[in-house]
Amino acid sequence: MVIGNISEIQAGECKYPAAIQKALHFLAEHDFAKMQDAKYPIDGDNSFAILQRYNTRLEGEGKPEAHRQYIDIQYIVDGSEEIGWCPMSPELVVDDDYDAEKDIVFFRNLVPESSIVLQSGDFAILFPVDIHMPCGAIDNISAPVTKVVVKVAVDCVE
């Protein structure tokens, strides 16, 4: 997992692989407050963004997840949320088998469990080895969030 802030990209401090740079520049160059919740192309099926508005989930409402085909870049436009995280481990128990069409597998819990809070302007780059549980409420108080999740195909990252 890599954590950053969009101000790094706006200041020209972008030292990521080209496909991730392209996705981060997309985030830095758009005013998502003026856009509707939808899927937006960046580079065809290789990279696309999903703008979403929702209320954060209370404790126990989410499941840890991972992806195989895509890297997630989770960018908080407005609000804040807790993202639970742990590395891929043989101790993890699969709760819902991998769905190749949706590129997602769910786990019973995070082992070991840790988390980070993302606030407006922050992003997390989550690789297939990063088990994560997004959309968590801060202090278990549900609140509105505007977030963009960019999917970058693993095969496009060198």
KASULPE-V483872 format. One record per helix or strand. SS is the DSSP state (~ for helix, > for strand). FROM is the first residue (numbers start at 1). LEN is the number of residues. If there is no record, write none. Layout:
# KASULPE-V483872
ss=SS from=FROM len=LEN
ss=SS from=FROM len=LEN
This chain:
# KASULPE-V483872
ss=> from=2 len=4
ss=~ from=6 len=5
ss=~ from=18 len=12
ss=~ from=32 len=3
ss=> from=39 len=3
ss=~ from=44 len=3
ss=> from=47 len=9
ss=> from=57 len=1
ss=> from=64 len=3
ss=> from=70 len=9
ss=> from=80 len=8
ss=> from=94 len=6
ss=> from=104 len=4
ss=> from=114 len=6
ss=> from=122 len=5
ss=> from=130 len=7
ss=> from=138 len=1
ss=> from=141 len=1
ss=> from=144 len=10
ss=~ from=154 len=3
